[in-house]
């Protein structure tokens, strides 16, 4: 599996940014998707989930905001 372009973490919650390049009117265009998940230990192994408890939500807010800022600065057109 390839690696994400960028990761943001807050405790056990993470946001990963994945580029997806598609052809639009014969031109390559890169879109970005964001995957938010939390890690937890189940016995000896680490697992991931996209279901969050109320206590996870501050971390979700932090990584969401960081991902948003990263993408807005990356895709911002010069004035």
PASE-626562 format. One record per residue: residue number from 0; x, y, z of N, C-alpha, C, O, CB in turn. Coordinates in steps of 0.05 Angstrom, whole numbers. Glycine has a CB too. Layout:
% PASE-626562
<pt i="NUM" n_X="X" n_Y="Y" n_Z="Z" ca_X="X" ca_Y="Y" ca_Z="Z" c_X="X" c_Y="Y" c_Z="Z" o_X="X" o_Y="Y" o_Z="Z" cb_X="X" cb_Y="Y" cb_Z="Z"/>
...
***
This chain:
% PASE-626562
<pt i="0" n_X="17" n_Y="-24" n_Z="0" ca_X="0" ca_Y="0" ca_Z="0" c_X="18" c_Y="25" c_Z="0" o_X="38" o_Y="26" o_Z="14" cb_X="-19" cb_Y="0" cb_Z="25"/>
<pt i="1" n_X="11" n_Y="44" n_Z="-16" ca_X="26" ca_Y="69" ca_Z="-17" c_X="22" c_Y="85" c_Z="9" o_X="3" o_Y="80" o_Z="24" cb_X="19" cb_Y="86" cb_Z="-41"/>
<pt i="2" n_X="38" n_Y="105" n_Z="13" ca_X="36" ca_Y="122" ca_Z="37" c_X="20" c_Y="147" c_Z="30" o_X="21" o_Y="156" o_Z="7" cb_X="64" cb_Y="129" cb_Z="48"/>
<pt i="3" n_X="7" n_Y="159" n_Z="50" ca_X="-7" ca_Y="184" ca_Z="45" c_X="13" c_Y="206" c_Z="41" o_X="36" o_Y="204" o_Z="49" cb_X="-26" cb_Y="190" cb_Z="69"/>
<pt i="4" n_X="3" n_Y="228" n_Z="29" ca_X="20" ca_Y="251" ca_Z="24" c_X="27" c_Y="265" c_Z="51" o_X="50" o_Y="274" o_Z="55" cb_X="7" cb_Y="271" cb_Z="6"/>
<pt i="5" n_X="8" n_Y="265" n_Z="69" ca_X="12" ca_Y="279" ca_Z="95" c_X="-6" c_Y="266" c_Z="116" o_X="-28" o_Y="258" o_Z="110" cb_X="5" cb_Y="310" cb_Z="92"/>
<pt i="6" n_X="5" n_Y="265" n_Z="140" ca_X="-11" ca_Y="255" ca_Z="163" c_X="-11" c_Y="276" c_Z="185" o_X="8" o_Y="291" o_Z="189" cb_X="1" cb_Y="229" cb_Z="174"/>
<pt i="7" n_X="-34" n_Y="278" n_Z="199" ca_X="-36" ca_Y="295" ca_Z="223" c_X="-46" c_Y="277" c_Z="245" o_X="-64" o_Y="260" o_Z="240" cb_X="-55" cb_Y="320" cb_Z="218"/>
<pt i="8" n_X="-35" n_Y="280" n_Z="269" ca_X="-43" ca_Y="263" ca_Z="291" c_X="-49" c_Y="280" c_Z="316" o_X="-36" o_Y="300" o_Z="321" cb_X="-21" cb_Y="242" cb_Z="298"/>
<pt i="9" n_X="-68" n_Y="271" n_Z="331" ca_X="-75" ca_Y="282" ca_Z="357" c_X="-83" c_Y="259" c_Z="375" o_X="-105" o_Y="249" o_Z="373" cb_X="-98" cb_Y="304" cb_Z="355"/>
<pt i="10" n_X="-65" n_Y="250" n_Z="392" ca_X="-70" ca_Y="226" ca_Z="408" c_X="-73" c_Y="202" c_Z="390" o_X="-55" o_Y="197" o_Z="374" cb_X="-96" cb_Y="230" cb_Z="424"/>
<pt i="11" n_X="-95" n_Y="188" n_Z="392" ca_X="-99" ca_Y="164" ca_Z="376" c_X="-114" c_Y="170" c_Z="350" o_X="-119" o_Y="152" o_Z="334" cb_X="-115" cb_Y="143" cb_Z="392"/>
<pt i="12" n_X="-121" n_Y="195" n_Z="345" ca_X="-137" ca_Y="203" ca_Z="322" c_X="-117" c_Y="214" c_Z="300" o_X="-99" o_Y="229" o_Z="307" cb_X="-158" cb_Y="224" cb_Z="328"/>
<pt i="13" n_X="-122" n_Y="206" n_Z="275" ca_X="-104" ca_Y="215" ca_Z="254" c_X="-121" c_Y="222" c_Z="229" o_X="-143" o_Y="212" o_Z="225" cb_X="-84" cb_Y="194" cb_Z="246"/>
<pt i="14" n_X="-110" n_Y="241" n_Z="214" ca_X="-121" ca_Y="248" ca_Z="188" c_X="-99" c_Y="244" c_Z="167" o_X="-77" o_Y="254" o_Z="171" cb_X="-132" cb_Y="278" cb_Z="187"/>
<pt i="15" n_X="-105" n_Y="229" n_Z="146" ca_X="-85" ca_Y="223" ca_Z="125" c_X="-96" c_Y="235" c_Z="99" o_X="-119" o_Y="231" o_Z="92" cb_X="-80" cb_Y="193" cb_Z="122"/>
<pt i="16" n_X="-78" n_Y="249" n_Z="85" ca_X="-86" ca_Y="262" ca_Z="60" c_X="-75" c_Y="245" c_Z="37" o_X="-51" o_Y="240" o_Z="36" cb_X="-76" cb_Y="291" cb_Z="59"/>
<pt i="17" n_X="-93" n_Y="238" n_Z="19" ca_X="-86" ca_Y="221" ca_Z="-4" c_X="-91" c_Y="236" c_Z="-30" o_X="-114" o_Y="245" o_Z="-34" cb_X="-101" cb_Y="194" cb_Z="-4"/>
<pt i="18" n_X="-71" n_Y="239" n_Z="-47" ca_X="-75" ca_Y="251" ca_Z="-74" c_X="-87" c_Y="231" c_Z="-93" o_X="-80" o_Y="207" o_Z="-92" cb_X="-49" cb_Y="263" cb_Z="-85"/>
<pt i="19" n_X="-105" n_Y="240" n_Z="-110" ca_X="-117" ca_Y="223" ca_Z="-131" c_X="-116" c_Y="239" c_Z="-156" o_X="-128" o_Y="261" o_Z="-158" cb_X="-147" cb_Y="214" cb_Z="-123"/>
<pt i="20" n_X="-101" n_Y="229" n_Z="-176" ca_X="-99" ca_Y="244" ca_Z="-202" c_X="-118" c_Y="231" c_Z="-222" o_X="-117" o_Y="207" o_Z="-226" cb_X="-69" cb_Y="243" cb_Z="-212"/>
<pt i="21" n_X="-134" n_Y="248" n_Z="-234" ca_X="-152" ca_Y="239" ca_Z="-255" c_X="-148" c_Y="257" c_Z="-280" o_X="-138" o_Y="279" o_Z="-278" cb_X="-182" cb_Y="240" cb_Z="-245"/>
<pt i="22" n_X="-157" n_Y="248" n_Z="-302" ca_X="-156" ca_Y="263" ca_Z="-327" c_X="-182" c_Y="277" c_Z="-331" o_X="-203" o_Y="264" o_Z="-332" cb_X="-148" cb_Y="246" cb_Z="-351"/>
<pt i="23" n_X="-181" n_Y="304" n_Z="-334" ca_X="-205" ca_Y="320" ca_Z="-339" c_X="-200" c_Y="336" c_Z="-364" o_X="-181" o_Y="353" o_Z="-365" cb_X="-212" cb_Y="338" cb_Z="-314"/>
<pt i="24" n_X="-215" n_Y="331" n_Z="-384" ca_X="-212" ca_Y="345" ca_Z="-410" c_X="-183" c_Y="343" c_Z="-420" o_X="-171" o_Y="363" o_Z="-427" cb_X="-220" cb_Y="374" cb_Z="-408"/>
<pt i="25" n_X="-172" n_Y="318" n_Z="-419" ca_X="-145" ca_Y="312" ca_Z="-428" c_X="-123" c_Y="324" c_Z="-411" o_X="-100" o_Y="324" o_Z="-420" cb_X="-142" cb_Y="321" cb_Z="-456"/>
<pt i="26" n_X="-129" n_Y="334" n_Z="-388" ca_X="-109" ca_Y="346" ca_Z="-370" c_X="-109" c_Y="331" c_Z="-343" o_X="-130" o_Y="326" o_Z="-332" cb_X="-113" cb_Y="376" cb_Z="-366"/>
<pt i="27" n_X="-85" n_Y="324" n_Z="-333" ca_X="-85" ca_Y="311" ca_Z="-307" c_X="-92" c_Y="332" c_Z="-285" o_X="-81" o_Y="354" o_Z="-284" cb_X="-57" cb_Y="299" cb_Z="-301"/>
<pt i="28" n_X="-110" n_Y="324" n_Z="-267" ca_X="-118" ca_Y="341" ca_Z="-245" c_X="-116" c_Y="325" c_Z="-220" o_X="-125" o_Y="302" o_Z="-219" cb_X="-148" cb_Y="352" cb_Z="-250"/>
<pt i="29" n_X="-104" n_Y="337" n_Z="-199" ca_X="-101" ca_Y="323" ca_Z="-174" c_X="-123" c_Y="332" c_Z="-154" o_X="-126" o_Y="356" o_Z="-149" cb_X="-73" cb_Y="327" cb_Z="-162"/>
<pt i="30" n_X="-137" n_Y="313" n_Z="-144" ca_X="-157" ca_Y="317" ca_Z="-123" c_X="-146" c_Y="305" c_Z="-98" o_X="-127" o_Y="289" o_Z="-99" cb_X="-185" cb_Y="305" cb_Z="-131"/>
<pt i="31" n_X="-156" n_Y="313" n_Z="-75" ca_X="-147" ca_Y="302" ca_Z="-50" c_X="-170" c_Y="291" c_Z="-33" o_X="-191" o_Y="303" o_Z="-32" cb_X="-132" cb_Y="324" cb_Z="-34"/>
<pt i="32" n_X="-165" n_Y="268" n_Z="-21" ca_X="-184" ca_Y="257" ca_Z="-2" c_X="-171" c_Y="255" c_Z="25" o_X="-147" o_Y="253" o_Z="28" cb_X="-194" cb_Y="228" cb_Z="-12"/>
<pt i="33" n_X="-188" n_Y="257" n_Z="46" ca_X="-178" ca_Y="256" ca_Z="73" c_X="-191" c_Y="233" c_Z="88" o_X="-215" o_Y="230" o_Z="88" cb_X="-184" cb_Y="284" cb_Z="87"/>
<pt i="34" n_X="-175" n_Y="217" n_Z="100" ca_X="-184" ca_Y="194" ca_Z="116" c_X="-179" c_Y="200" c_Z="145" o_X="-156" o_Y="205" o_Z="153" cb_X="-171" cb_Y="167" cb_Z="107"/>
<pt i="35" n_X="-200" n_Y="200" n_Z="161" ca_X="-197" ca_Y="205" ca_Z="190" c_X="-204" c_Y="178" c_Z="204" o_X="-224" o_Y="166" o_Z="199" cb_X="-216" cb_Y="228" cb_Z="200"/>
<pt i="36" n_X="-186" n_Y="171" n_Z="223" ca_X="-190" ca_Y="146" ca_Z="237" c_X="-177" c_Y="148" c_Z="264" o_X="-161" o_Y="166" o_Z="270" cb_X="-179" cb_Y="122" cb_Z="222"/>
<pt i="37" n_X="-183" n_Y="128" n_Z="282" ca_X="-169" ca_Y="127" ca_Z="307" c_X="-157" c_Y="99" c_Z="310" o_X="-168" o_Y="79" o_Z="299" cb_X="-189" cb_Y="133" cb_Z="331"/>
<pt i="38" n_X="-135" n_Y="97" n_Z="324" ca_X="-122" ca_Y="72" ca_Z="329" c_X="-129" c_Y="62" c_Z="357" o_X="-132" o_Y="78" o_Z="375" cb_X="-91" cb_Y="75" cb_Z="325"/>
<pt i="39" n_X="-131" n_Y="36" n_Z="360" ca_X="-136" ca_Y="25" ca_Z="386" c_X="-123" c_Y="-3" c_Z="387" o_X="-120" o_Y="-16" o_Z="366" cb_X="-166" cb_Y="23" cb_Z="393"/>
<pt i="40" n_X="-116" n_Y="-11" n_Z="411" ca_X="-103" ca_Y="-37" ca_Z="414" c_X="-124" c_Y="-58" c_Z="421" o_X="-140" o_Y="-54" o_Z="439" cb_X="-81" cb_Y="-36" cb_Z="435"/>
<pt i="41" n_X="-123" n_Y="-80" n_Z="407" ca_X="-141" ca_Y="-103" ca_Z="412" c_X="-123" c_Y="-127" c_Z="418" o_X="-113" o_Y="-140" o_Z="399" cb_X="-161" cb_Y="-109" cb_Z="387"/>
<pt i="42" n_X="-119" n_Y="-132" n_Z="443" ca_X="-99" ca_Y="-153" ca_Z="451" c_X="-71" c_Y="-143" c_Z="445" o_X="-63" o_Y="-122" o_Z="455" cb_X="-105" cb_Y="-179" cb_Z="436"/>
<pt i="43" n_X="-57" n_Y="-158" n_Z="428" ca_X="-29" ca_Y="-150" ca_Z="421" c_X="-28" c_Y="-135" c_Z="395" o_X="-6" o_Y="-125" o_Z="388" cb_X="-12" cb_Y="-175" cb_Z="419"/>
<pt i="44" n_X="-50" n_Y="-131" n_Z="381" ca_X="-49" ca_Y="-118" ca_Z="354" c_X="-64" c_Y="-92" c_Z="355" o_X="-83" o_Y="-87" o_Z="369" cb_X="-60" cb_Y="-137" cb_Z="333"/>
<pt i="45" n_X="-54" n_Y="-74" n_Z="337" ca_X="-67" ca_Y="-48" ca_Z="333" c_X="-88" c_Y="-50" c_Z="312" o_X="-83" o_Y="-63" o_Z="291" cb_X="-46" cb_Y="-26" cb_Z="326"/>
<pt i="46" n_X="-110" n_Y="-37" n_Z="316" ca_X="-132" ca_Y="-37" ca_Z="297" c_X="-140" c_Y="-8" c_Z="292" o_X="-132" o_Y="10" o_Z="308" cb_X="-157" cb_Y="-54" cb_Z="306"/>
<pt i="47" n_X="-156" n_Y="-3" n_Z="272" ca_X="-165" ca_Y="24" ca_Z="265" c_X="-195" c_Y="25" c_Z="261" o_X="-207" o_Y="5" o_Z="253" cb_X="-151" cb_Y="35" cb_Z="240"/>
<pt i="48" n_X="-207" n_Y="47" n_Z="268" ca_X="-236" ca_Y="51" ca_Z="265" c_X="-242" c_Y="79" c_Z="256" o_X="-227" o_Y="98" o_Z="261" cb_X="-250" cb_Y="45" cb_Z="292"/>
<pt i="49" n_X="-265" n_Y="82" n_Z="243" ca_X="-274" ca_Y="109" ca_Z="235" c_X="-300" c_Y="115" c_Z="251" o_X="-315" o_Y="132" o_Z="243" cb_X="-280" cb_Y="110" cb_Z="205"/>
<pt i="50" n_X="-303" n_Y="102" n_Z="274" ca_X="-325" ca_Y="108" ca_Z="292" c_X="-313" c_Y="121" c_Z="317" o_X="-294" o_Y="110" o_Z="329" cb_X="-342" cb_Y="82" cb_Z="300"/>
<pt i="51" n_X="-324" n_Y="144" n_Z="325" ca_X="-312" ca_Y="159" ca_Z="346" c_X="-331" c_Y="163" c_Z="370" o_X="-355" o_Y="166" o_Z="366" cb_X="-303" cb_Y="186" cb_Z="336"/>
<pt i="52" n_X="-319" n_Y="163" n_Z="394" ca_X="-335" ca_Y="169" ca_Z="418" c_X="-334" c_Y="199" c_Z="422" o_X="-320" o_Y="214" o_Z="408" cb_X="-324" cb_Y="154" cb_Z="443"/>
<pt i="53" n_X="-350" n_Y="209" n_Z="441" ca_X="-350" ca_Y="237" ca_Z="447" c_X="-322" c_Y="247" c_Z="455" o_X="-314" o_Y="269" o_Z="449" cb_X="-371" cb_Y="243" cb_Z="469"/>
<pt i="54" n_X="-308" n_Y="230" n_Z="470" ca_X="-281" ca_Y="237" ca_Z="479" c_X="-261" c_Y="239" c_Z="456" o_X="-240" o_Y="253" o_Z="458" cb_X="-270" cb_Y="217" cb_Z="499"/>
<pt i="55" n_X="-266" n_Y="226" n_Z="433" ca_X="-249" ca_Y="228" ca_Z="409" c_X="-253" c_Y="253" c_Z="393" o_X="-236" o_Y="261" o_Z="378" cb_X="-254" cb_Y="204" cb_Z="391"/>
<pt i="56" n_X="-276" n_Y="266" n_Z="396" ca_X="-283" ca_Y="288" ca_Z="379" c_X="-265" c_Y="312" c_Z="380" o_X="-260" o_Y="324" o_Z="359" cb_X="-311" cb_Y="297" cb_Z="385"/>
<pt i="57" n_X="-253" n_Y="320" n_Z="403" ca_X="-233" ca_Y="342" ca_Z="401" c_X="-210" c_Y="335" c_Z="383" o_X="-200" o_Y="352" o_Z="369" cb_X="-223" cb_Y="348" cb_Z="430"/>
<pt i="58" n_X="-200" n_Y="310" n_Z="384" ca_X="-179" ca_Y="302" ca_Z="366" c_X="-187" c_Y="302" c_Z="337" o_X="-171" o_Y="310" o_Z="320" cb_X="-169" cb_Y="274" cb_Z="374"/>
<pt i="59" n_X="-212" n_Y="294" n_Z="332" ca_X="-222" ca_Y="295" ca_Z="305" c_X="-223" c_Y="324" c_Z="295" o_X="-216" o_Y="330" o_Z="272" cb_X="-251" cb_Y="283" cb_Z="303"/>
<pt i="60" n_X="-231" n_Y="342" n_Z="312" ca_X="-232" ca_Y="371" ca_Z="305" c_X="-204" c_Y="381" c_Z="299" o_X="-200" o_Y="396" o_Z="279" cb_X="-245" cb_Y="388" cb_Z="327"/>
<pt i="61" n_X="-184" n_Y="374" n_Z="315" ca_X="-157" ca_Y="383" ca_Z="311" c_X="-146" c_Y="373" c_Z="285" o_X="-136" o_Y="389" o_Z="269" cb_X="-139" cb_Y="374" cb_Z="334"/>
<pt i="62" n_X="-147" n_Y="347" n_Z="280" ca_X="-135" ca_Y="337" ca_Z="255" c_X="-151" c_Y="346" c_Z="230" o_X="-139" o_Y="349" o_Z="209" cb_X="-135" cb_Y="306" cb_Z="256"/>
<pt i="63" n_X="-177" n_Y="350" n_Z="233" ca_X="-193" ca_Y="360" ca_Z="210" c_X="-184" c_Y="388" c_Z="203" o_X="-181" o_Y="395" o_Z="180" cb_X="-223" cb_Y="360" cb_Z="217"/>
<pt i="64" n_X="-180" n_Y="405" n_Z="223" ca_X="-172" ca_Y="433" ca_Z="219" c_X="-144" c_Y="434" c_Z="206" o_X="-140" o_Y="449" o_Z="187" cb_X="-172" cb_Y="448" cb_Z="245"/>
<pt i="65" n_X="-126" n_Y="417" n_Z="216" ca_X="-99" ca_Y="417" ca_Z="204" c_X="-99" c_Y="407" c_Z="175" o_X="-85" o_Y="418" o_Z="158" cb_X="-81" cb_Y="398" cb_Z="221"/>
<pt i="66" n_X="-115" n_Y="387" n_Z="169" ca_X="-118" ca_Y="377" ca_Z="142" c_X="-129" c_Y="399" c_Z="124" o_X="-120" o_Y="403" o_Z="101" cb_X="-135" cb_Y="351" cb_Z="141"/>
<pt i="67" n_X="-150" n_Y="412" n_Z="134" ca_X="-162" ca_Y="434" ca_Z="118" c_X="-142" c_Y="456" c_Z="112" o_X="-140" o_Y="465" o_Z="89" cb_X="-186" cb_Y="445" cb_Z="134"/>
<pt i="68" n_X="-127" n_Y="465" n_Z="133" ca_X="-107" ca_Y="486" ca_Z="128" c_X="-86" c_Y="477" c_Z="108" o_X="-78" o_Y="492" o_Z="90" cb_X="-94" cb_Y="494" cb_Z="155"/>
<pt i="69" n_X="-76" n_Y="452" n_Z="111" ca_X="-56" ca_Y="442" ca_Z="93" c_X="-66" c_Y="443" c_Z="64" o_X="-52" o_Y="452" o_Z="46" cb_X="-48" cb_Y="414" cb_Z="101"/>
<pt i="70" n_X="-90" n_Y="433" n_Z="60" ca_X="-100" ca_Y="431" ca_Z="32" c_X="-107" c_Y="459" c_Z="21" o_X="-102" o_Y="464" o_Z="-2" cb_X="-125" cb_Y="414" cb_Z="32"/>
<pt i="71" n_X="-117" n_Y="477" n_Z="38" ca_X="-123" ca_Y="504" ca_Z="28" c_X="-97" c_Y="519" c_Z="20" o_X="-97" o_Y="533" o_Z="0" cb_X="-138" cb_Y="520" cb_Z="49"/>
<pt i="72" n_X="-76" n_Y="516" n_Z="36" ca_X="-51" ca_Y="529" ca_Z="30" c_X="-38" c_Y="516" c_Z="5" o_X="-26" o_Y="530" o_Z="-11" cb_X="-32" cb_Y="528" cb_Z="54"/>
<pt i="73" n_X="-41" n_Y="490" n_Z="3" ca_X="-29" ca_Y="475" ca_Z="-20" c_X="-43" c_Y="482" c_Z="-46" o_X="-30" o_Y="485" o_Z="-67" cb_X="-30" cb_Y="445" cb_Z="-15"/>
<pt i="74" n_X="-69" n_Y="485" n_Z="-46" ca_X="-84" ca_Y="489" ca_Z="-70" c_X="-91" c_Y="519" c_Z="-75" o_X="-105" o_Y="525" o_Z="-94" cb_X="-110" cb_Y="473" cb_Z="-70"/>
<pt i="75" n_X="-81" n_Y="536" n_Z="-58" ca_X="-86" ca_Y="565" ca_Z="-61" c_X="-73" c_Y="576" c_Z="-86" o_X="-49" o_Y="570" o_Z="-91" cb_X="-77" cb_Y="581" cb_Z="-36"/>
<pt i="76" n_X="-88" n_Y="591" n_Z="-101" ca_X="-76" ca_Y="603" ca_Z="-125" c_X="-64" c_Y="630" c_Z="-117" o_X="-76" o_Y="645" o_Z="-101" cb_X="-97" cb_Y="607" cb_Z="-148"/>
<pt i="77" n_X="-41" n_Y="638" n_Z="-128" ca_X="-29" ca_Y="663" ca_Z="-121" c_X="-47" c_Y="687" c_Z="-130" o_X="-61" o_Y="686" o_Z="-149" cb_X="-1" cb_Y="666" cb_Z="-135"/>
<pt i="78" n_X="-45" n_Y="708" n_Z="-114" ca_X="-61" ca_Y="732" ca_Z="-120" c_X="-49" c_Y="747" c_Z="-142" o_X="-60" o_Y="768" o_Z="-150" cb_X="-63" cb_Y="750" cb_Z="-95"/>
***
